[in-house]
Amino acid sequence: MGAHSFSVEAVDKAGNRSSQSINILVIVDYDRLPSLTDQFLVTNGSTEDLSSFESKLMSAKQSEEKGNTSAHNGQLQAFMNQVKAQSGKAFTEEQAKVLRELAESMVK
């Protein structure tokens, strides 16, 4: 999460040099995380229902809006636990790791 910079430099056989840099800002929020979760489920042909994942994230969002940090963190933890339980099933291990890390970045 946050800002990331990538740079590359190339030299051709004639000795000509070129370089390029790119800056990427990774943002995690309650609109994007369910979308990514759904994308992973669809990509894997999973029959796991997105709504059970999404409801935990929407509850966390509502708790955050109300200032209830404890409930917010608990609901994110429930999401992470559910993702972990589906690792190697509805999600590949790498997808589950990504989802858990993104959710963890939202914990207060």
C-alpha positions as a LaTeX table, in Angstrom:
\begin{tabular}{lrrr}
\hline
Residue & $x$ (\AA) & $y$ (\AA) & $z$ (\AA) \\
\hline
Met1 & 0.00 & 0.00 & 0.00 \\
Gly2 & 1.10 & 3.54 & $-0.46$ \\
Ala3 & 3.41 & 5.03 & $-3.05$ \\
His4 & 5.84 & 2.90 & $-5.04$ \\
Ser5 & 8.41 & 3.94 & $-7.63$ \\
Phe6 & 9.89 & 1.75 & $-10.34$ \\
Ser7 & 12.77 & 2.65 & $-12.62$ \\
Val8 & 14.36 & 0.86 & $-15.54$ \\
Glu9 & 17.36 & 1.65 & $-17.69$ \\
Ala10 & 18.28 & 0.07 & $-21.02$ \\
Val11 & 21.37 & 0.22 & $-23.21$ \\
Asp12 & 21.35 & $-0.96$ & $-26.82$ \\
Lys13 & 24.28 & $-2.46$ & $-28.74$ \\
Ala14 & 25.27 & 0.99 & $-30.01$ \\
Gly15 & 25.58 & 2.27 & $-26.44$ \\
Asn16 & 22.46 & 4.41 & $-26.50$ \\
Arg17 & 20.91 & 4.72 & $-23.06$ \\
Ser18 & 17.32 & 5.23 & $-22.09$ \\
Ser19 & 15.59 & 5.21 & $-18.74$ \\
Gln20 & 12.04 & 5.42 & $-17.53$ \\
Ser21 & 10.44 & 5.77 & $-14.12$ \\
Ile22 & 6.89 & 5.30 & $-12.98$ \\
Asn23 & 5.16 & 6.12 & $-9.71$ \\
Ile24 & 2.21 & 4.02 & $-8.56$ \\
Leu25 & $-0.09$ & 4.79 & $-5.65$ \\
Val26 & $-1.84$ & 1.73 & $-4.22$ \\
Ile27 & $-5.09$ & 2.57 & $-2.41$ \\
Val28 & $-7.15$ & 0.08 & $-0.44$ \\
Asp29 & $-10.71$ & 0.92 & 0.50 \\
Tyr30 & $-14.09$ & $-0.64$ & 1.12 \\
Asp31 & $-15.13$ & $-0.29$ & $-2.53$ \\
Arg32 & $-12.06$ & $-1.86$ & $-4.10$ \\
Leu33 & $-11.41$ & $-4.78$ & $-1.74$ \\
Pro34 & $-14.78$ & $-6.50$ & $-2.38$ \\
Ser35 & $-14.24$ & $-5.98$ & $-6.11$ \\
Leu36 & $-10.84$ & $-7.66$ & $-5.97$ \\
Thr37 & $-12.27$ & $-10.46$ & $-3.84$ \\
Asp38 & $-14.99$ & $-11.04$ & $-6.44$ \\
Gln39 & $-12.45$ & $-10.93$ & $-9.27$ \\
Phe40 & $-10.40$ & $-13.65$ & $-7.58$ \\
Leu41 & $-13.49$ & $-15.81$ & $-6.95$ \\
Val42 & $-14.66$ & $-15.50$ & $-10.57$ \\
Thr43 & $-11.17$ & $-16.11$ & $-11.97$ \\
Asn44 & $-10.95$ & $-19.33$ & $-9.99$ \\
Gly45 & $-14.45$ & $-20.48$ & $-10.94$ \\
Ser46 & $-15.35$ & $-20.59$ & $-7.25$ \\
Thr47 & $-18.90$ & $-21.17$ & $-6.10$ \\
Glu48 & $-18.10$ & $-19.38$ & $-2.82$ \\
Asp49 & $-20.59$ & $-16.55$ & $-2.31$ \\
Leu50 & $-19.10$ & $-13.05$ & $-2.42$ \\
Ser51 & $-21.80$ & $-11.68$ & $-0.12$ \\
Ser52 & $-20.35$ & $-13.36$ & 2.96 \\
Phe53 & $-17.00$ & $-11.64$ & 2.35 \\
Glu54 & $-18.57$ & $-8.35$ & 1.34 \\
Ser55 & $-20.87$ & $-8.17$ & 4.38 \\
Lys56 & $-17.88$ & $-8.33$ & 6.73 \\
Leu57 & $-16.18$ & $-5.49$ & 4.87 \\
Met58 & $-19.32$ & $-3.35$ & 4.79 \\
Ser59 & $-19.82$ & $-3.92$ & 8.53 \\
Ala60 & $-16.21$ & $-2.83$ & 9.11 \\
Lys61 & $-16.83$ & 0.30 & 7.04 \\
Gln62 & $-19.93$ & 1.17 & 9.06 \\
Ser63 & $-18.09$ & 0.59 & 12.33 \\
Glu64 & $-15.26$ & 2.83 & 11.17 \\
Glu65 & $-17.74$ & 5.57 & 10.21 \\
Lys66 & $-19.25$ & 5.34 & 13.72 \\
Gly67 & $-15.80$ & 5.51 & 15.32 \\
Asn68 & $-16.04$ & 1.99 & 16.75 \\
Thr69 & $-12.44$ & 0.88 & 16.25 \\
Ser70 & $-12.80$ & $-2.38$ & 18.15 \\
Ala71 & $-15.75$ & $-3.58$ & 16.05 \\
His72 & $-14.05$ & $-2.33$ & 12.88 \\
Asn73 & $-10.91$ & $-4.33$ & 13.58 \\
Gly74 & $-12.90$ & $-7.41$ & 14.61 \\
Gln75 & $-14.88$ & $-7.36$ & 11.38 \\
Leu76 & $-11.72$ & $-7.02$ & 9.31 \\
Gln77 & $-10.23$ & $-9.92$ & 11.28 \\
Ala78 & $-13.34$ & $-12.00$ & 10.50 \\
Phe79 & $-12.82$ & $-11.22$ & 6.79 \\
Met80 & $-9.16$ & $-12.23$ & 7.02 \\
Asn81 & $-10.09$ & $-15.46$ & 8.84 \\
Gln82 & $-12.64$ & $-16.35$ & 6.17 \\
Val83 & $-10.13$ & $-15.65$ & 3.40 \\
Lys84 & $-7.53$ & $-17.80$ & 5.19 \\
Ala85 & $-10.06$ & $-20.63$ & 5.50 \\
Gln86 & $-10.61$ & $-20.48$ & 1.72 \\
Ser87 & $-6.89$ & $-20.41$ & 0.86 \\
Gly88 & $-6.20$ & $-23.24$ & $-1.57$ \\
Lys89 & $-9.94$ & $-23.61$ & $-2.19$ \\
Ala90 & $-11.87$ & $-20.53$ & $-3.37$ \\
Phe91 & $-8.59$ & $-18.56$ & $-3.56$ \\
Thr92 & $-5.08$ & $-19.54$ & $-4.52$ \\
Glu93 & $-2.61$ & $-19.22$ & $-1.66$ \\
Glu94 & $-1.16$ & $-16.09$ & $-3.29$ \\
Gln95 & $-4.59$ & $-14.49$ & $-3.74$ \\
Ala96 & $-5.47$ & $-15.21$ & $-0.11$ \\
Lys97 & $-2.18$ & $-13.67$ & 0.99 \\
Val98 & $-2.88$ & $-10.51$ & $-1.04$ \\
Leu99 & $-6.41$ & $-10.15$ & 0.34 \\
Arg100 & $-5.26$ & $-10.67$ & 3.93 \\
Glu101 & $-2.42$ & $-8.15$ & 3.54 \\
Leu102 & $-4.76$ & $-5.56$ & 2.04 \\
Ala103 & $-7.31$ & $-6.05$ & 4.81 \\
Glu104 & $-4.54$ & $-5.92$ & 7.43 \\
Ser105 & $-3.48$ & $-2.53$ & 6.07 \\
Met106 & $-6.96$ & $-1.22$ & 6.96 \\
Val107 & $-6.78$ & $-2.28$ & 10.62 \\
Lys108 & $-6.54$ & 0.71 & 12.99 \\
\hline
\end{tabular}
